[in-house]
Amino acid sequence: MDKTIAQEFDRLKCCVIIPTYNNMQTLLDVINDVKGYTSNIIVVNDGSTDATEEILSKVEGIEKAGYPLNKGKGFAIRTGFKRALELGFDYAITIDSDGQHYAKDLPAFIKEIDENPDTLLIGSRFMEGKEQPKSSGFANKFSNFWFGVETGLTLPDTQSGYRLYPIKALEKKKWFCSKYEFEIEVIVRAAWKGIEVKCIPIDVYYPSPEERVTHFRPFKDFVRISVLNTILVTLALLIHRPRMILREFKGKSLKEIIRTQIINGNETKAKIAAAIGFGVFMGIFPIWGYQLLVGFLIVHWLKLNKAVFFVAANISLPPMIPVILYLSYVMGSFLMGQGSFNVDTELTITSVSANLKQYLIGAVGLSVTMGALFYFVSYFLLSFSKLK
């Protein structure tokens, strides 16, 4: 055993969790490989039906947990978290029992704890020269995309099971998923909590197709992951993404936000102006309650500044709503050929129906007009600001 690394595991209160289900061919090798770096090992038997329990009964010097019926990888990891916290650990590294990961990468995770404490680390698999299954490549790209939508972060590998979790920082979280999708839930909700999520490079071994053992069920698990992402995207865009942006700007004045995000930002003035114009457009566009939800999706696809968009979209704050409604009605009146500044306030079914049509037409026209106006004005002011 590497005593130096083993001492670091103890000092940093870190353990290794190995969830396993019917991997008797590789389990013992994985355990022995990890033992070369630490004895802080928790193996969770996720209801295996092969010789896993018999193998574990002969292994000494490790912590064992498990249950008779298979409940899923997520439940196994959560069981490992609970046991690790009971034993006094603050961090836990998860490593798959199928032999895909190498224990030689453990020191890289340990090193990051000192440099970036309370960070959730994902081992980004080294794909060059490796025969990665096509299904895994698609699943990883799919997961990476939706993780970006849900958190605003970009990671190269959100599917890797080789991770370091700051379990003490996550201790009070209640988890909902128990299968493969748990590994998506945990990184998204950790990011929402303000915990940094980042990747570090690792090596990976993919056995030949005839030797490969996988418990991933393409249809069932993909459906579960898709349902989870639908829920997370909705929660992210309605609640958590705005909260993350507010957390970033907490304690900062509007002047400071404008200086750091707009005047001194790294993006071109055209893209900043586009974010401002689009934010105003979405703030007025008549889909009340869904403006940020739809807007954040479009901003993500267009790669515009999300913080600037969010600030500009707040043109529809409560004090401005009566003004926006009135201007929308007036705009609608002119667009429908009536050309009146008067607003019909009768509450008959006929008048409400007519006013609604007038408002919707006017709101769309006003959102386009104001969005374009703010784009050009912002572009001009940004160009002028560089002169000083």
PLY file of the C-alpha trace (Angstrom):
ply
format ascii 1.0
element vertex 388
property float x
property float y
property float z
element edge 387
property int vertex1
property int vertex2
end_header
0.00 0.00 0.00
1.11 3.54 -0.81
1.38 4.83 2.79
1.58 8.47 1.77
-1.71 8.33 -0.14
-3.28 6.18 2.59
-2.38 8.84 5.16
-3.94 11.50 2.94
-7.15 9.47 2.77
-7.23 9.38 6.58
-6.29 13.03 7.03
-8.94 14.23 4.61
-11.56 11.79 5.96
-12.09 10.25 2.56
-13.24 6.74 1.65
-13.91 4.73 -1.51
-17.40 3.36 -2.18
-17.72 0.42 -4.56
-21.36 -0.29 -5.53
-21.65 -3.72 -7.11
-24.26 -5.87 -8.80
-23.40 -9.23 -10.37
-19.77 -8.34 -11.16
-18.12 -11.32 -9.50
-15.56 -11.65 -12.32
-13.99 -8.25 -11.65
-15.04 -7.27 -8.10
-12.11 -8.81 -6.22
-9.56 -7.29 -8.59
-11.13 -3.85 -8.13
-11.09 -4.18 -4.34
-7.45 -5.31 -4.29
-6.52 -2.51 -6.69
-8.09 0.10 -4.39
-6.45 -1.51 -1.34
-3.13 -0.47 -2.81
-4.03 3.11 -1.87
-6.38 2.96 1.11
-8.20 0.62 3.47
-11.11 3.07 3.76
-13.33 0.97 1.51
-17.09 0.44 1.59
-18.51 -2.20 -0.74
-22.29 -2.09 -1.25
-23.81 -5.32 -2.57
-26.86 -4.19 -4.54
-28.77 -7.47 -4.24
-26.39 -9.52 -6.41
-27.59 -12.99 -7.44
-24.16 -14.38 -8.39
-21.25 -15.29 -6.09
-20.66 -11.69 -4.95
-21.67 -12.31 -1.33
-19.41 -15.34 -1.11
-16.48 -13.34 -2.48
-17.08 -10.49 -0.01
-17.27 -12.89 2.93
-13.62 -13.80 2.33
-12.36 -10.21 2.07
-11.05 -8.67 5.27
-10.28 -5.09 6.26
-13.15 -3.40 4.43
-16.63 -2.19 5.37
-19.52 -4.14 3.81
-23.14 -3.11 3.27
-25.96 -4.50 1.22
-29.49 -5.88 0.97
-31.06 -9.00 -0.57
-33.01 -7.44 -3.48
-31.54 -5.32 -6.28
-32.60 -1.67 -5.92
-30.40 0.11 -8.43
-27.00 1.80 -8.59
-28.31 5.07 -7.21
-29.73 3.39 -4.12
-26.43 1.54 -3.62
-24.46 4.81 -3.77
-26.88 6.46 -1.36
-26.47 3.51 1.00
-22.71 3.97 0.76
-23.04 7.69 1.52
-25.09 6.96 4.63
-22.61 4.40 5.94
-19.63 6.65 5.16
-21.17 9.52 7.14
-21.86 7.16 10.06
-18.16 6.23 10.00
-17.14 9.90 10.11
-16.03 10.46 6.50
-16.43 13.85 4.81
-15.65 12.70 1.26
-16.37 9.57 -0.75
-14.95 8.43 -4.09
-17.19 6.08 -6.06
-15.60 3.59 -8.42
-17.43 1.04 -10.57
-16.90 -2.66 -9.85
-16.77 -3.72 -13.52
-13.05 -3.00 -13.85
-13.55 0.00 -16.14
-11.73 2.39 -13.80
-8.17 2.32 -12.49
-7.28 2.86 -8.83
-4.09 4.61 -9.99
-6.25 7.71 -10.55
-7.24 7.91 -6.86
-4.33 10.23 -5.93
-5.57 12.76 -8.50
-8.90 12.98 -6.69
-7.20 13.25 -3.29
-4.97 16.08 -4.50
-8.02 18.07 -5.60
-9.57 17.99 -2.10
-6.83 20.22 -0.70
-6.87 22.52 -3.73
-10.65 22.66 -4.17
-12.40 21.58 -0.96
-16.12 20.71 -1.08
-15.99 20.29 -4.85
-17.80 17.45 -6.62
-15.27 15.91 -9.02
-16.11 13.75 -12.03
-13.45 11.62 -13.65
-13.53 12.54 -17.33
-12.73 9.39 -19.27
-9.80 9.46 -21.69
-11.50 8.38 -24.92
-8.68 8.68 -27.45
-7.69 5.25 -28.68
-10.48 3.59 -26.69
-13.33 1.63 -28.24
-16.18 3.40 -26.51
-19.61 1.80 -27.05
-21.70 3.91 -29.44
-24.63 3.89 -27.02
-22.37 5.29 -24.27
-21.12 8.07 -26.55
-24.66 9.14 -27.41
-25.81 8.92 -23.78
-22.89 11.05 -22.64
-23.53 13.80 -25.21
-27.24 13.71 -24.35
-26.47 14.02 -20.64
-23.86 16.75 -21.13
-26.32 18.86 -23.13
-29.13 18.70 -20.58
-26.73 19.26 -17.68
-25.71 22.49 -19.42
-29.34 23.57 -19.83
-30.11 22.78 -16.19
-27.06 24.42 -14.62
-25.42 26.71 -17.19
-22.20 24.70 -16.80
-20.24 22.81 -19.46
-18.66 19.46 -18.62
-17.06 16.92 -20.97
-18.27 13.79 -19.15
-21.36 13.77 -16.91
-21.88 10.01 -17.19
-18.68 8.77 -15.57
-19.21 6.81 -12.36
-15.69 7.57 -11.08
-16.39 10.56 -8.83
-15.47 12.30 -5.60
-18.47 13.50 -3.60
-18.28 16.03 -0.73
-20.78 13.93 1.24
-20.59 16.13 4.34
-21.67 19.16 2.28
-24.49 17.08 0.75
-25.52 15.42 4.01
-28.87 17.18 4.40
-30.05 16.67 0.82
-32.93 14.27 0.23
-32.54 12.29 -2.98
-35.35 10.93 -5.13
-33.70 8.68 -7.72
-32.45 5.16 -7.11
-31.31 3.88 -10.53
-28.70 5.15 -13.00
-30.38 8.56 -13.18
-29.27 9.30 -9.60
-25.84 10.22 -10.95
-27.50 12.97 -12.99
-29.71 14.15 -10.14
-26.82 14.47 -7.70
-24.57 16.63 -9.90
-27.41 18.92 -11.02
-28.75 19.47 -7.51
-25.22 19.92 -6.14
-24.65 22.70 -8.70
-27.96 24.29 -7.71
-26.80 24.22 -4.08
-23.73 26.23 -5.05
-21.26 23.32 -4.89
-18.65 23.51 -7.64
-18.82 20.61 -10.11
-15.76 20.00 -12.29
-14.00 17.24 -14.20
-10.50 15.84 -13.91
-8.92 13.51 -16.48
-8.79 9.76 -15.80
-7.91 6.67 -17.78
-10.54 4.08 -18.66
-10.64 0.45 -19.80
-13.31 -0.83 -22.16
-13.28 -4.63 -22.49
-14.12 -6.30 -25.79
-17.85 -6.57 -26.58
-17.94 -10.28 -25.68
-16.38 -9.58 -22.26
-18.38 -6.46 -21.51
-20.94 -6.68 -18.69
-23.54 -3.95 -18.41
-26.75 -3.65 -16.43
-27.90 -0.55 -18.30
-31.31 -1.14 -19.86
-31.35 1.08 -22.96
-35.11 1.66 -23.21
-36.22 1.69 -19.56
-33.25 3.63 -18.23
-33.30 6.12 -21.10
-36.99 6.80 -20.44
-36.30 7.31 -16.72
-33.42 9.68 -17.51
-35.57 11.61 -19.99
-38.37 12.02 -17.43
-35.84 13.20 -14.83
-34.33 15.72 -17.25
-37.80 17.06 -18.09
-38.45 17.68 -14.38
-34.99 19.15 -13.76
-35.18 21.50 -16.76
-38.55 22.81 -15.60
-37.31 23.35 -12.04
-34.05 24.85 -13.28
-35.57 27.44 -15.55
-38.42 28.40 -13.24
-36.50 28.42 -9.95
-32.88 27.38 -9.76
-31.24 29.11 -12.73
-32.62 32.52 -11.70
-31.58 31.73 -8.11
-28.05 30.83 -9.24
-27.78 34.11 -11.12
-29.11 36.04 -8.14
-26.60 34.25 -5.90
-23.82 35.32 -8.27
-24.96 38.95 -8.10
-25.83 38.99 -4.39
-24.40 42.08 -2.74
-23.43 43.66 -6.09
-24.84 46.98 -7.24
-26.47 47.39 -10.64
-23.53 49.59 -11.63
-21.08 46.81 -10.75
-23.11 44.21 -12.68
-23.16 46.46 -15.76
-19.41 47.05 -15.47
-18.39 43.39 -14.97
-20.93 41.68 -17.25
-21.36 44.26 -19.99
-18.67 46.94 -20.26
-15.71 44.82 -19.10
-17.07 41.44 -20.21
-15.25 39.12 -22.59
-18.10 38.93 -25.12
-18.53 41.14 -28.17
-20.76 44.20 -27.88
-23.06 42.68 -30.51
-23.69 39.58 -28.36
-24.19 41.65 -25.20
-26.63 43.92 -27.04
-28.41 40.83 -28.40
-28.78 39.47 -24.86
-30.22 42.79 -23.68
-32.59 43.09 -26.64
-33.74 39.49 -26.34
-34.23 39.87 -22.57
-36.52 42.88 -23.12
-38.34 40.98 -25.90
-39.03 37.99 -23.62
-39.94 40.25 -20.67
-42.81 41.74 -22.71
-43.79 38.73 -24.86
-47.28 37.54 -23.75
-46.44 34.18 -22.19
-46.59 35.29 -18.56
-45.11 32.75 -16.18
-43.09 31.06 -18.92
-40.92 33.93 -20.13
-37.77 32.87 -18.25
-38.38 29.17 -18.94
-38.55 29.67 -22.70
-36.01 32.48 -22.70
-33.27 30.56 -20.89
-33.64 27.64 -23.32
-33.25 29.95 -26.33
-30.40 31.90 -24.72
-28.57 28.63 -24.04
-28.96 27.53 -27.67
-27.85 30.92 -28.98
-24.93 31.04 -26.49
-25.87 34.50 -25.23
-24.96 35.96 -21.83
-27.53 34.46 -19.45
-26.92 36.97 -16.67
-27.45 39.95 -18.98
-30.59 38.30 -20.41
-31.98 37.72 -16.92
-31.43 41.34 -15.86
-33.01 42.70 -19.08
-35.99 40.33 -18.83
-36.86 41.95 -15.51
-38.39 44.83 -17.46
-41.63 43.05 -16.53
-41.20 43.60 -12.79
-44.53 44.44 -11.02
-44.17 48.28 -11.17
-43.78 48.06 -14.95
-46.62 45.61 -15.63
-49.42 48.26 -15.85
-47.28 50.29 -18.27
-46.55 47.22 -20.42
-50.22 46.23 -20.46
-51.35 49.73 -21.44
-48.72 50.08 -24.18
-49.63 46.60 -25.47
-53.30 47.56 -25.75
-52.42 50.83 -27.49
-50.03 49.06 -29.87
-52.72 46.46 -30.58
-55.24 49.21 -31.33
-52.94 50.78 -33.92
-51.97 47.41 -35.43
-55.67 46.51 -35.79
-56.38 49.80 -37.55
-58.27 51.51 -34.74
-55.52 53.91 -33.72
-56.79 54.83 -30.27
-55.04 55.55 -26.99
-58.22 54.71 -25.05
-58.58 51.30 -23.38
-61.99 49.62 -23.18
-62.51 48.58 -19.55
-65.97 46.98 -19.87
-66.09 43.49 -18.36
-68.48 41.84 -20.80
-67.53 38.59 -22.54
-67.48 40.38 -25.87
-65.26 43.23 -24.65
-62.87 40.88 -22.84
-62.55 38.74 -25.98
-61.91 41.80 -28.13
-59.44 43.28 -25.64
-57.57 39.97 -25.32
-57.07 39.78 -29.07
-56.00 43.41 -29.11
-53.62 42.87 -26.19
-52.00 39.74 -27.68
-51.41 41.40 -31.04
-50.13 44.53 -29.35
-47.89 42.65 -26.88
-46.19 40.75 -29.70
-45.69 43.98 -31.63
-44.45 45.83 -28.54
-42.01 43.04 -27.61
-40.50 43.03 -31.11
-40.31 46.84 -31.23
-38.81 47.27 -27.75
-36.44 44.32 -28.20
-35.08 45.81 -31.42
-34.92 49.30 -29.88
-32.98 48.09 -26.84
-30.62 46.11 -29.07
-29.67 49.13 -31.19
-29.50 51.55 -28.24
-27.40 49.08 -26.22
-25.07 48.49 -29.17
-24.60 52.24 -29.59
-23.96 52.83 -25.87
-21.53 49.91 -25.66
-19.60 51.30 -28.62
-19.57 54.73 -27.01
-18.46 53.35 -23.63
-15.22 52.07 -25.17
-14.21 55.64 -26.06
-13.42 56.52 -22.44
0 1
1 2
2 3
3 4
4 5
5 6
6 7
7 8
8 9
9 10
10 11
11 12
12 13
13 14
14 15
15 16
16 17
17 18
18 19
19 20
20 21
21 22
22 23
23 24
24 25
25 26
26 27
27 28
28 29
29 30
30 31
31 32
32 33
33 34
34 35
35 36
36 37
37 38
38 39
39 40
40 41
41 42
42 43
43 44
44 45
45 46
46 47
47 48
48 49
49 50
50 51
51 52
52 53
53 54
54 55
55 56
56 57
57 58
58 59
59 60
60 61
61 62
62 63
63 64
64 65
65 66
66 67
67 68
68 69
69 70
70 71
71 72
72 73
73 74
74 75
75 76
76 77
77 78
78 79
79 80
80 81
81 82
82 83
83 84
84 85
85 86
86 87
87 88
88 89
89 90
90 91
91 92
92 93
93 94
94 95
95 96
96 97
97 98
98 99
99 100
100 101
101 102
102 103
103 104
104 105
105 106
106 107
107 108
108 109
109 110
110 111
111 112
112 113
113 114
114 115
115 116
116 117
117 118
118 119
119 120
120 121
121 122
122 123
123 124
124 125
125 126
126 127
127 128
128 129
129 130
130 131
131 132
132 133
133 134
134 135
135 136
136 137
137 138
138 139
139 140
140 141
141 142
142 143
143 144
144 145
145 146
146 147
147 148
148 149
149 150
150 151
151 152
152 153
153 154
154 155
155 156
156 157
157 158
158 159
159 160
160 161
161 162
162 163
163 164
164 165
165 166
166 167
167 168
168 169
169 170
170 171
171 172
172 173
173 174
174 175
175 176
176 177
177 178
178 179
179 180
180 181
181 182
182 183
183 184
184 185
185 186
186 187
187 188
188 189
189 190
190 191
191 192
192 193
193 194
194 195
195 196
196 197
197 198
198 199
199 200
200 201
201 202
202 203
203 204
204 205
205 206
206 207
207 208
208 209
209 210
210 211
211 212
212 213
213 214
214 215
215 216
216 217
217 218
218 219
219 220
220 221
221 222
222 223
223 224
224 225
225 226
226 227
227 228
228 229
229 230
230 231
231 232
232 233
233 234
234 235
235 236
236 237
237 238
238 239
239 240
240 241
241 242
242 243
243 244
244 245
245 246
246 247
247 248
248 249
249 250
250 251
251 252
252 253
253 254
254 255
255 256
256 257
257 258
258 259
259 260
260 261
261 262
262 263
263 264
264 265
265 266
266 267
267 268
268 269
269 270
270 271
271 272
272 273
273 274
274 275
275 276
276 277
277 278
278 279
279 280
280 281
281 282
282 283
283 284
284 285
285 286
286 287
287 288
288 289
289 290
290 291
291 292
292 293
293 294
294 295
295 296
296 297
297 298
298 299
299 300
300 301
301 302
302 303
303 304
304 305
305 306
306 307
307 308
308 309
309 310
310 311
311 312
312 313
313 314
314 315
315 316
316 317
317 318
318 319
319 320
320 321
321 322
322 323
323 324
324 325
325 326
326 327
327 328
328 329
329 330
330 331
331 332
332 333
333 334
334 335
335 336
336 337
337 338
338 339
339 340
340 341
341 342
342 343
343 344
344 345
345 346
346 347
347 348
348 349
349 350
350 351
351 352
352 353
353 354
354 355
355 356
356 357
357 358
358 359
359 360
360 361
361 362
362 363
363 364
364 365
365 366
366 367
367 368
368 369
369 370
370 371
371 372
372 373
373 374
374 375
375 376
376 377
377 378
378 379
379 380
380 381
381 382
382 383
383 384
384 385
385 386
386 387
